Amino acid sequence: MQYLHTMVRVHDLEQSLNFYCDLLGLKEVSRKDVEKGRFTLVFLAAPDDIERAKKDQAPMLELTYNWDPQTYRGGRNFGHLAFRVENIYELCQKLMDNGVIINRPPRDGHMAFVRSPDNISIELLQKGDSLPPEEPWTSMENIGEW
């Protein structure tokens, strides 16, 4: 068995691409507009996974954008997406500076949770050892669900 991708439906493709690519740092690997089905598929990969994603089509995140408005009901039963990051403090600061709520701050220098524009829970994990505890993160409370 081989893990291929996780698909999430998105309401606003540009807003989602801004979140996943511009803020989180994923890269677009491929895009397919399906006129007959009236949807767009965009496959994203982490920078260190680009070559493998192009070769094996894995591991990737598939954003599915339906052209006709739809209501999606989701919840924590989906679970979350997880990404290993170079510096959890720097990424969380970048996300906060761009209006993203840090639902579970990286108080331990190792793990944080945020939500995508479509309310998908995203876990951020520090690469390697945890960073030393640092303000303002150590004093921040959880916000909402994560």
PEQUI-V278516 format. One line per field, one symbol per residue. ss: DSSP state (H for helix, E for strand, - for the rest). psi: psi as a letter, one per 40 degrees, with the letter a starting at -180 (. if undefined). burial: # if it has 9 or more other C-alpha atoms within 8 Angstrom, else .. A space follows every 50 residues. Layout:
ss->???
psi->???
burial->???
This chain:
ss->----EEEEEE--HHHHHHHHHHH---EEEEEEEE----EEEEEEE-HHHH HHHHHH---EEEEEEE---------HHH--EEEEE--HHHHHHHHHH--- -EEE------EEEEE-----EEEEEE----------HHH-------
psi->ihhcihhhhidhddddddddddddeiihdihhhgddefihhhhiiideed dddddefihihhhhhhdhhihhhiaeddbiihhhidhddddddddddfeh hgdhifdeediihiiidefhhhhhhhhaiiiiiiieddehiihai.
burial->....#...###.#..##############.#..#...#########..## .###..##########.............#....#..##.##.###...# ################.#.########..#..#...##.......#
